[in-house]
Amino acid sequence: MSGTGSRILLWLLVINLGIAFGAGLYESRIVTSEWLSSSESVLRWNAEAARRNNTGMRFWIFVTTVPLTIVTLANAVTAWRAEGLVRSWWLTATALALLERTFTFSYFIPVMAGLMQMPDSPTSVSVAATWMTLNRGRHALLLTAWLAALQAFSMACSPGHDR
């Protein structure tokens, strides 16, 4: 891939990671409070609210499930072929994004799909609380991947960088 094509691909990774991180924070702070709420110090799971919001099919599939996954895989191949210090940052960004994608497909999507079918119970509350706690780690992965991708992009576009 040409230097310009590589930079465009890296820019797409930066943009998509930034959107995924910001949207994930928004979902965690605003949307999920409808799913797992506290009433008189008792947590309740609201599967109806999760199904009504259905953020996975109404938003995430268009932002991360398909686009971020494809962009990350393409960037992994391109980063592997890169040279110099930019390669390390770029590979770090793609490795972290791939790790986040792996966790998403192996844990977060299947667990949420199951939760959306579960009634309020101690089990569903426990599963949802664990999901939300682990989701913070997913945010940390996205943030770190995004920052590494920004660093790689900054280096790739700096004057004197081999183009």
Backbone hydrogen bonds, N-H to C=O, Kabsch-Sander energy under -0.5 kcal/mol:
donor,donor_aa,acceptor,acceptor_aa,energy
6,S,2,S,-2.6
7,R,3,G,-2.2
8,I,4,T,-2.4
9,L,5,G,-2.2
10,L,6,S,-2.5
11,W,7,R,-2.6
12,L,8,I,-2.3
13,L,9,L,-1.7
14,V,10,L,-2.4
15,I,11,W,-2.7
16,N,12,L,-2.6
17,L,13,L,-2.7
18,G,14,V,-2.2
19,I,15,I,-2.3
20,A,16,N,-2.7
21,F,17,L,-2.6
22,G,18,G,-2.4
23,A,19,I,-2.9
24,G,20,A,-2.1
25,L,21,F,-2.2
26,Y,22,G,-2.3
27,E,23,A,-2.8
28,S,24,G,-2.4
29,R,25,L,-2.4
30,I,26,Y,-3.0
31,V,26,Y,-0.8
32,T,27,E,-2.8
34,E,31,V,-2.0
35,W,31,V,-0.5
35,W,32,T,-0.6
36,L,32,T,-2.3
37,S,35,W,-0.6
37,S,44,R,-2.0
39,S,42,V,-2.7
42,V,39,S,-1.4
43,L,41,S,-0.5
44,R,37,S,-2.9
46,N,35,W,-3.2
47,A,45,W,-0.6
50,A,46,N,-1.7
51,R,47,A,-2.8
52,R,48,E,-2.7
53,N,49,A,-2.7
54,N,50,A,-2.7
57,M,54,N,-0.7
58,R,54,N,-2.2
59,F,55,T,-1.9
60,W,55,T,-2.6
61,I,56,G,-1.9
62,F,59,F,-1.2
63,V,59,F,-1.1
64,T,60,W,-2.8
65,T,60,W,-2.1
66,V,61,I,-1.3
68,L,63,V,-0.5
69,T,64,T,-1.5
70,I,66,V,-2.4
71,V,67,P,-3.0
72,T,68,L,-2.5
73,L,69,T,-2.3
74,A,70,I,-2.5
75,N,71,V,-2.3
76,A,72,T,-2.3
77,V,73,L,-1.8
78,T,74,A,-2.1
79,A,75,N,-3.4
80,W,76,A,-1.9
81,R,77,V,-1.0
82,A,78,T,-0.6
82,A,79,A,-1.0
87,R,84,G,-1.0
88,S,84,G,-0.6
88,S,85,L,-0.5
89,W,85,L,-1.5
90,W,86,V,-2.7
91,L,87,R,-3.0
92,T,88,S,-2.2
93,A,89,W,-2.5
94,T,90,W,-2.5
95,A,91,L,-2.7
96,L,92,T,-2.5
97,A,93,A,-2.3
98,L,94,T,-2.8
99,L,95,A,-2.2
100,E,96,L,-2.5
101,R,97,A,-2.6
102,T,98,L,-2.5
103,F,99,L,-2.4
104,T,100,E,-2.4
105,F,101,R,-2.6
106,S,102,T,-2.4
107,Y,103,F,-2.4
108,F,103,F,-1.7
109,I,104,T,-2.9
111,V,107,Y,-2.6
112,M,108,F,-2.1
113,A,109,I,-2.4
114,G,110,P,-2.0
115,L,111,V,-2.8
116,M,112,M,-2.2
117,Q,114,G,-1.5
118,M,115,L,-1.5
125,V,121,S,-2.5
126,S,122,P,-2.2
127,V,123,T,-2.7
128,A,124,S,-2.7
129,A,125,V,-2.6
130,T,126,S,-2.2
131,W,127,V,-2.6
132,M,128,A,-2.6
133,T,129,A,-2.2
134,L,130,T,-2.9
135,N,131,W,-1.7
136,R,132,M,-0.8
136,R,133,T,-1.0
137,G,133,T,-0.7
138,R,134,L,-1.5
139,H,135,N,-2.1
140,A,136,R,-2.0
141,L,137,G,-2.2
142,L,138,R,-2.3
143,L,139,H,-2.8
144,T,140,A,-2.5
145,A,141,L,-2.7
146,W,142,L,-2.7
147,L,143,L,-2.6
148,A,144,T,-2.3
149,A,145,A,-2.5
150,L,146,W,-2.6
151,Q,147,L,-2.2
152,A,148,A,-2.5
153,F,149,A,-2.7
154,S,150,L,-2.7
155,M,151,Q,-2.3
156,A,152,A,-2.7
157,C,153,F,-1.8
158,S,155,M,-0.9
161,H,158,S,-2.0
